[in-house]
Amino acid sequence: MAHVTETTRRTRLSDVTPPIALGPLDGRYRGAVAPLVDHLSEAALNRERVHVEVEWLLHLTAHQVVPGAPTLSAAEQDYLRAVVTTFGAAEIAELAAFERVTVHDVKAVEYFLKDRLSAAPAVLGAGTVLPAVSELVHFACTSEDINNLSYALMVRGAVEQVWLPAARTLVAQVGELARAHAAVPMLALTHGQPATPTTLGKELAVLAHRLGRQLRRIERAEYLGKLNGATGTYGAHVVAVPGADWPEVSRTFVEHLGLTWNPLTTQIESHDWQAELYADLARFNRVLHNLATDIWTYISRGVFIQIPVEGATGSSTMPHKVNPIRFENAEANLELSSALLDTLASTLVTSRLQRDLTDSTTQRNIGPAFGHSLLAIDNVRRGLSGLSVDHGLLARELDQNWEVLGEPVQSAMRAAAVAGVTGMENPYERLKELTRGHRLTAEDMRGFIAGLGLPTDVAERLAALTPGTYTGLAEDLVARLEPPTTA
């Protein structure tokens, strides 16, 4: 029988208005990542392009770089900067109309801004000089002069205003959980096997410390920029205005934007700073992935109990289930983010000779890379807020594994042997024979200790030890956890 298709009779979803998102970040998960739209969307890129073009025009006129250029009044400067601050839906549509003609996004920005200069007399009066400086828009610039600065501003804004605040809040939350459970003893598992006890708080503090360290690296990130022409030689600049100190003009302009000046480039800014930043972001993602898998395992083991959400469904067929979906969602999104960040970092550092366009389309995926990371942070934060600890389970696990005290007993025997106490030979081997493959009770362990002939104080100290009290300095170590910075 031939396969029946209904495709030709279906409504074309691609024709639905408003347009349906192709990807989940702009659809299902829009609420969690929406703040990034203000920094890493196509519209945000165009707004930053307008911003850079406006500031370049203001820089040239304010410093009298081009002979004969008039000085702009405060009102004229405000008018130009208002083009940026009021950039919204109408301006996005207007730019799109220009680009349909130019088939070039940066050229469309140039024409858009020149149009605003032409319209200035209607707002500022016939005496404004803004129409006369129209040819200083995009003066001596290549598209990459505008783009590299725009992307640096976009990424800096996304990191400092959106991603870092969310990440700091997450790390602080993990730190708070660590401190709250600093003294809660827990059986450790190394290689999945019972091992020296720890505290739940200390294990969470390890993850908070790792995440905090990556945050501090990201907080120190440099955002580089350049403005030096088509091949980085200031060729057009020097021919047009030979008397200007163009490297100094470039440096002061880039630093005026709050960026670090890159003095030597080809046509493109080399993007090494982006690769450095994305590597740090990906490393943060991977540490957070480790936290998500550990919490998932603790939930599976019963250490953490998930607090049910009223009305929520865990399984469509098993009513009892409360699935750890926040942590599973986070894992997947962290993997997607890290894959994109890795690709960005490896691709952006290479450009054939003086310029190719591989970076152009690659950089358009910075938003999704940040979006998947931000979504994962949101999921982990919500997942952590819905956990409680099963103290009874932790106590039972410890009480069922007295053999973990083999380590301190044989270590005390070693110390006694060094001090000259007889009968302490082969301590490791003797404890190995006692404990390996055996489940010991408290009486078994205490009986063994009593028969060793240890000094009285040592024997009493070991006899008083339990798996639940054998946690070393774990609680004190949590107190040493450095909180994340707040800004």
C-alpha positions as MATLAB code, in Angstrom:
seq = 'MAHVTETTRRTRLSDVTPPIALGPLDGRYRGAVAPLVDHLSEAALNRERVHVEVEWLLHLTAHQVVPGAPTLSAAEQDYLRAVVTTFGAAEIAELAAFERVTVHDVKAVEYFLKDRLSAAPAVLGAGTVLPAVSELVHFACTSEDINNLSYALMVRGAVEQVWLPAARTLVAQVGELARAHAAVPMLALTHGQPATPTTLGKELAVLAHRLGRQLRRIERAEYLGKLNGATGTYGAHVVAVPGADWPEVSRTFVEHLGLTWNPLTTQIESHDWQAELYADLARFNRVLHNLATDIWTYISRGVFIQIPVEGATGSSTMPHKVNPIRFENAEANLELSSALLDTLASTLVTSRLQRDLTDSTTQRNIGPAFGHSLLAIDNVRRGLSGLSVDHGLLARELDQNWEVLGEPVQSAMRAAAVAGVTGMENPYERLKELTRGHRLTAEDMRGFIAGLGLPTDVAERLAALTPGTYTGLAEDLVARLEPPTTA';
ca = [
       0.000    0.000    0.000;
       1.374    3.406   -0.924;
       2.413    5.719    1.877;
      -0.263    8.355    2.512;
       0.872   11.922    3.154;
      -1.216   14.844    4.354;
       1.566   17.388    3.835;
      -0.046   19.195    0.921;
      -3.241   19.743    2.916;
      -1.623   21.076    6.064;
      -1.309   24.727    7.021;
       2.241   25.872    6.368;
       3.598   26.799    9.793;
       6.280   28.879    8.102;
       3.514   31.237    6.934;
       1.979   31.789   10.367;
       2.122   35.362   11.724;
       3.774   36.312   13.981;
       6.594   34.004   12.868;
       7.061   30.774   14.815;
      10.523   30.292   16.333;
      12.682   27.630   14.724;
      14.709   27.005   17.874;
      13.697   26.413   21.504;
      15.573   29.436   22.857;
      13.213   31.746   20.993;
      10.230   29.503   21.635;
       9.763   27.193   24.611;
      12.562   28.714   26.692;
      12.168   32.340   25.674;
      11.366   33.525   29.193;
      14.617   32.217   30.667;
      16.900   33.729   28.022;
      15.013   36.891   26.958;
      17.490   39.282   28.685;
      20.156   38.194   26.201;
      18.089   39.565   23.306;
      19.072   43.065   24.389;
      22.721   42.179   23.842;
      23.205   39.295   21.394;
      20.359   39.457   18.896;
      20.571   40.726   15.312;
      18.751   43.871   16.413;
      21.248   44.382   19.250;
      24.096   44.024   16.756;
      22.595   46.730   14.546;
      22.027   49.013   17.516;
      25.678   48.628   18.540;
      26.741   49.341   14.960;
      24.767   52.570   15.072;
      26.314   53.308   18.476;
      29.869   52.805   17.173;
      29.229   54.870   14.043;
      27.756   57.709   16.129;
      30.624   57.671   18.614;
      33.200   57.599   15.796;
      31.586   60.671   14.236;
      31.551   62.429   17.615;
      35.171   61.441   18.269;
      36.362   62.816   14.924;
      34.596   66.131   15.425;
      35.376   66.564   19.114;
      39.114   66.069   18.515;
      39.236   68.054   15.247;
      40.815   65.057   13.518;
      39.609   66.002   10.045;
      40.471   69.599    9.116;
      37.428   71.781    8.506;
      34.996   69.597   10.376;
      32.734   71.693   12.606;
      32.443   71.261   16.345;
      29.080   69.841   17.331;
      26.938   71.524   19.942;
      25.669   69.680   23.000;
      22.223   69.543   21.395;
      23.649   68.014   18.229;
      25.577   65.425   20.226;
      22.442   64.578   22.195;
      20.482   64.235   18.964;
      22.978   61.724   17.605;
      23.148   59.696   20.795;
      19.350   59.631   20.943;
      19.418   57.711   17.650;
      20.977   54.892   19.682;
      18.929   55.174   22.865;
      15.604   55.267   20.998;
      16.527   52.431   18.643;
      13.493   50.133   18.541;
      10.994   48.337   16.324;
      10.583   51.170   13.787;
      14.334   51.577   13.395;
      14.805   47.820   13.004;
      12.291   47.828   10.165;
      13.879   50.900    8.572;
      17.322   49.321    8.654;
      15.925   46.155    7.105;
      14.528   48.235    4.256;
      17.944   49.810    3.649;
      19.607   46.383    3.702;
      17.206   44.999    1.096;
      18.666   47.642   -1.235;
      22.328   47.557   -0.163;
      22.476   43.796    0.412;
      25.115   44.760    2.988;
      24.312   45.128    6.667;
      26.967   47.691    7.659;
      26.362   49.836    4.575;
      22.687   49.867    5.551;
      23.674   51.265    8.949;
      25.706   53.998    7.259;
      22.761   55.048    5.084;
      20.386   54.847    8.045;
      22.567   57.228   10.058;
      23.063   59.598    7.141;
      19.301   59.731    6.810;
      19.111   60.825   10.442;
      21.660   63.574    9.787;
      19.594   64.822    6.878;
      16.527   64.910    9.110;
      18.277   66.878   11.868;
      17.178   70.395   10.741;
      13.543   69.445   11.257;
      14.343   68.753   14.915;
      17.227   71.113   15.690;
      16.479   73.956   13.292;
      18.026   75.106   10.021;
      21.254   76.195   11.717;
      22.425   72.705   12.625;
      25.691   71.567   11.037;
      24.827   67.861   11.174;
      23.998   67.532    7.446;
      27.457   68.984    6.694;
      29.243   66.152    8.552;
      27.401   63.405    6.714;
      30.582   62.148    5.010;
      32.247   61.616    8.387;
      29.852   58.736    8.957;
      31.925   55.560    8.449;
      34.943   57.739    7.622;
      37.960   55.618    6.558;
      36.299   52.551    8.082;
      35.963   49.033    6.826;
      32.939   47.058    7.938;
      35.085   45.086   10.349;
      36.105   48.284   12.143;
      32.467   48.693   13.076;
      31.662   45.016   13.573;
      34.533   44.081   15.861;
      33.773   46.963   18.201;
      30.054   46.199   18.105;
      30.576   42.541   18.988;
      32.958   43.442   21.802;
      30.343   45.778   23.289;
      27.591   43.197   22.815;
      29.491   40.359   24.434;
      30.695   42.546   27.285;
      27.114   43.640   27.946;
      25.822   40.063   27.826;
      28.514   38.837   30.210;
      28.456   41.693   32.697;
      24.747   42.516   32.728;
      23.088   39.135   32.192;
      25.270   36.031   32.414;
      27.514   36.972   35.341;
      24.677   38.119   37.640;
      22.842   34.835   37.003;
      25.992   32.770   37.495;
      26.935   34.638   40.682;
      23.464   34.012   42.107;
      23.800   30.310   41.322;
      27.249   30.027   42.919;
      26.015   31.897   45.992;
      23.092   29.467   46.204;
      25.426   26.458   46.096;
      27.583   28.124   48.748;
      24.556   28.690   50.981;
      23.587   25.021   50.668;
      27.158   24.047   51.514;
      27.155   26.152   54.654;
      23.698   24.916   55.672;
      24.862   21.296   55.456;
      28.486   21.771   56.498;
      28.134   19.473   59.511;
      25.866   16.823   57.947;
      27.948   13.604   57.766;
      27.681   11.543   54.598;
      29.217    8.351   53.312;
      31.533    9.223   50.445;
      31.725    7.087   47.336;
      34.965    6.797   45.397;
      34.718    4.636   42.280;
      31.130    4.109   43.434;
      32.316    2.249   46.542;
      31.985    3.248   50.229;
      34.895    5.476   51.201;
      36.079    7.850   53.937;
      33.038    9.811   55.163;
      32.696   13.490   54.398;
      29.940   16.026   54.922;
      27.307   16.946   52.392;
      28.233   20.590   52.815;
      31.900   19.992   52.121;
      31.117   18.245   48.825;
      28.854   21.110   47.774;
      31.557   23.577   48.832;
      34.008   21.882   46.463;
      31.664   22.577   43.568;
      30.971   26.140   44.733;
      34.720   26.761   44.953;
      35.343   25.383   41.459;
      32.546   27.450   39.959;
      33.671   30.573   41.823;
      37.201   30.215   40.493;
      35.910   30.142   36.919;
      33.731   33.178   37.637;
      36.774   35.136   38.746;
      38.539   34.289   35.480;
      35.510   35.446   33.489;
      35.277   38.635   35.533;
      38.846   39.480   34.478;
      38.108   39.057   30.769;
      39.492   41.616   28.307;
      37.324   42.904   25.473;
      39.545   44.049   22.612;
      38.799   46.291   19.684;
      40.486   47.926   16.720;
      39.842   50.646   14.174;
      42.612   50.693   11.565;
      41.111   50.193    8.113;
      40.863   47.563    5.416;
      44.120   45.724    6.167;
      45.095   47.221    9.498;
      47.526   49.770    8.044;
      45.532   53.007    8.374;
      46.065   53.325    4.605;
      42.945   55.364    3.778;
      43.293   57.363    6.997;
      46.807   58.534    6.214;
      46.046   59.433    2.607;
      42.890   61.357    3.538;
      44.368   63.169    6.565;
      48.163   62.719    6.650;
      48.666   65.059    9.580;
      46.713   63.033   12.146;
      48.264   60.580   14.598;
      45.936   57.789   13.538;
      47.111   55.073   15.932;
      46.521   57.509   18.792;
      43.119   58.496   17.401;
      42.252   54.798   17.159;
      43.498   53.996   20.664;
      41.623   56.830   22.325;
      38.438   55.962   20.463;
      38.529   52.260   21.364;
      39.287   53.084   24.992;
      36.508   55.691   24.974;
      34.147   52.792   24.269;
      35.476   51.026   27.363;
      37.420   48.415   25.389;
      41.075   47.408   25.252;
      42.854   48.622   22.121;
      44.450   46.039   19.852;
      47.323   47.847   18.070;
      48.197   45.191   15.474;
      45.648   43.387   13.335;
      44.787   42.421    9.779;
      41.441   43.644    8.463;
      39.805   41.824   11.370;
      40.405   42.079   15.082;
      42.019   38.746   15.810;
      39.256   37.479   18.144;
      41.768   35.880   20.498;
      40.031   37.539   23.432;
      36.796   35.867   22.397;
      38.475   32.468   22.298;
      39.882   33.065   25.786;
      36.521   34.119   27.183;
      34.596   31.279   25.549;
      37.077   28.723   26.870;
      36.471   30.022   30.396;
      32.698   30.028   29.888;
      32.819   26.462   28.556;
      34.887   25.399   31.573;
      32.313   26.957   33.902;
      29.648   25.028   31.980;
      31.521   21.776   32.457;
      31.972   22.280   36.186;
      28.262   23.085   36.419;
      27.572   19.930   34.404;
      29.530   18.018   37.067;
      27.352   19.612   39.748;
      24.189   18.633   37.844;
      25.273   15.010   37.482;
      26.309   14.816   41.138;
      23.003   16.258   42.352;
      21.159   13.885   40.008;
      23.092   10.991   41.569;
      22.363   12.182   45.097;
      18.667   12.341   44.173;
      18.814    8.840   42.698;
      20.566    7.585   45.843;
      17.947    9.264   48.049;
      20.275   11.768   49.717;
      18.195   14.599   48.290;
      14.418   14.448   48.149;
      12.709   16.611   45.545;
       9.872   18.724   46.885;
       6.860   18.071   44.613;
       5.383   21.020   42.750;
       1.629   21.289   43.128;
      -0.092   20.107   39.946;
       3.119   19.015   38.193;
       3.419   15.617   36.482;
       6.585   13.530   36.875;
       5.648   10.668   34.588;
       2.720   10.274   32.208;
       2.178    6.719   33.455;
       3.845    6.389   36.881;
       2.097    8.696   39.356;
       4.714    8.317   42.101;
       7.602    9.795   40.124;
       9.230   13.186   40.698;
      11.836   13.343   37.981;
      15.056   15.383   38.341;
      14.239   17.185   35.095;
      15.859   20.485   36.063;
      19.250   18.852   36.303;
      18.755   16.727   33.190;
      17.676   19.791   31.221;
      20.722   21.620   32.524;
      23.063   18.824   31.458;
      21.787   18.885   27.889;
      21.897   22.652   27.574;
      25.385   22.845   29.081;
      26.586   20.340   26.514;
      25.031   22.358   23.686;
      26.480   25.611   25.018;
      29.953   24.154   25.472;
      29.932   22.654   21.985;
      29.035   26.039   20.497;
      31.598   27.855   22.648;
      34.286   25.369   21.642;
      33.433   25.906   17.972;
      33.450   29.672   18.377;
      36.800   29.596   20.145;
      38.479   27.342   17.610;
      37.013   28.992   14.493;
      37.384   32.647   15.404;
      41.162   32.586   15.945;
      41.787   31.698   12.304;
      41.313   33.957    9.279;
      42.977   33.372    5.932;
      45.654   35.958    5.250;
      44.209   39.443    5.771;
      40.513   38.486    5.845;
      37.906   35.845    5.227;
      34.277   35.712    6.266;
      34.228   32.571    8.435;
      33.988   34.758   11.527;
      30.936   36.614   10.232;
      28.443   33.752   10.330;
      30.203   32.130   13.298;
      29.726   35.164   15.521;
      26.000   35.160   14.812;
      25.855   32.055   17.014;
      27.243   33.753   20.123;
      23.677   34.310   21.313;
      22.689   30.618   21.278;
      25.949   29.696   23.033;
      25.157   32.078   25.880;
      21.459   31.219   25.758;
      21.907   27.505   26.405;
      24.279   28.289   29.291;
      21.875   30.814   30.828;
      18.994   28.359   30.474;
      21.045   25.688   32.258;
      21.898   28.096   35.086;
      18.201   28.891   35.464;
      17.319   25.193   35.613;
      19.978   24.357   38.180;
      18.914   27.277   40.367;
      15.294   26.139   40.272;
      16.277   22.525   40.845;
      18.419   23.347   43.877;
      15.610   25.385   45.425;
      13.357   22.308   45.436;
      15.547   19.908   47.441;
      15.484   18.636   50.998;
      17.935   16.263   52.692;
      17.071   12.779   53.990;
      19.142   12.841   57.184;
      17.872    9.404   58.180;
      19.175    7.802   54.992;
      22.590    9.413   55.454;
      22.778    8.105   59.029;
      21.748    4.581   57.978;
      24.318    4.460   55.175;
      27.072    5.446   57.579;
      26.004    2.929   60.202;
      26.004    0.158   57.592;
      29.639    0.792   56.618;
      31.833    0.537   59.719;
      34.582   -0.906   57.540;
      35.408    2.652   56.406;
      37.107    3.070   59.800;
      39.813    0.729   58.600;
      41.650    3.759   57.247;
      41.984    5.718   60.524;
      42.733    2.559   62.535;
      45.620    1.478   60.305;
      46.884    5.066   60.187;
      46.862    5.240   64.001;
      48.732    1.919   64.114;
      51.373    3.326   61.761;
      51.814    6.383   63.981;
      52.084    4.151   67.064;
      54.687    1.959   65.372;
      56.810    5.027   64.611;
      56.486    6.008   68.289;
      57.928    2.612   69.295;
      54.748    0.741   70.278;
      55.223   -2.999   69.676;
      52.735   -5.235   67.924;
      51.843   -2.649   65.247;
      53.454   -4.433   62.296;
      51.643   -4.760   58.944;
      48.751   -2.425   59.880;
      47.432   -1.988   56.330;
      47.479   -5.683   55.604;
      45.743   -6.551   58.874;
      42.937   -4.053   58.265;
      42.669   -5.219   54.657;
      42.113   -8.780   55.883;
      39.538   -7.582   58.414;
      37.519   -5.285   56.174;
      37.806   -6.161   52.503;
      34.675   -7.939   51.339;
      33.160   -7.885   54.808;
      30.416   -5.892   56.429;
      31.504   -4.996   59.967;
      29.383   -3.961   62.905;
      30.358   -1.430   65.549;
      31.146   -4.310   67.872;
      33.416   -5.956   65.280;
      35.465   -2.800   64.789;
      35.664   -1.922   68.481;
      36.631   -5.464   69.392;
      39.461   -5.374   66.861;
      40.682   -2.023   68.211;
      40.604   -3.292   71.797;
      42.837   -6.214   70.931;
      45.594   -4.208   69.251;
      47.473   -3.131   72.359;
      47.449    0.547   71.428;
      48.241    3.216   74.011;
      45.165    3.903   76.119;
      44.500    7.407   74.758;
      44.775    6.204   71.165;
      42.549    3.171   71.808;
      39.915    5.342   73.473;
      39.995    7.855   70.653;
      39.486    5.119   68.050;
      36.827    3.338   70.109;
      34.820    6.565   70.284;
      35.036    7.042   66.520;
      32.013    6.244   64.337;
      31.501    6.534   60.586;
      29.345    9.588   61.325;
      32.063   11.370   63.310;
      34.923   10.393   61.005;
      34.681   13.515   58.825;
      38.036   15.150   59.555;
      38.051   18.892   58.964;
      35.158   18.846   56.503;
      33.014   21.314   58.436;
      35.922   23.711   58.953;
      36.782   23.575   55.244;
      33.310   24.805   54.318;
      33.889   27.895   56.482;
      36.859   28.727   54.246;
      34.697   28.899   51.116;
      35.140   32.253   49.439;
      31.813   33.843   48.434;
      31.415   34.996   44.817;
      31.793   38.681   44.088;
      28.584   40.656   43.781;
      29.653   42.966   40.952;
];
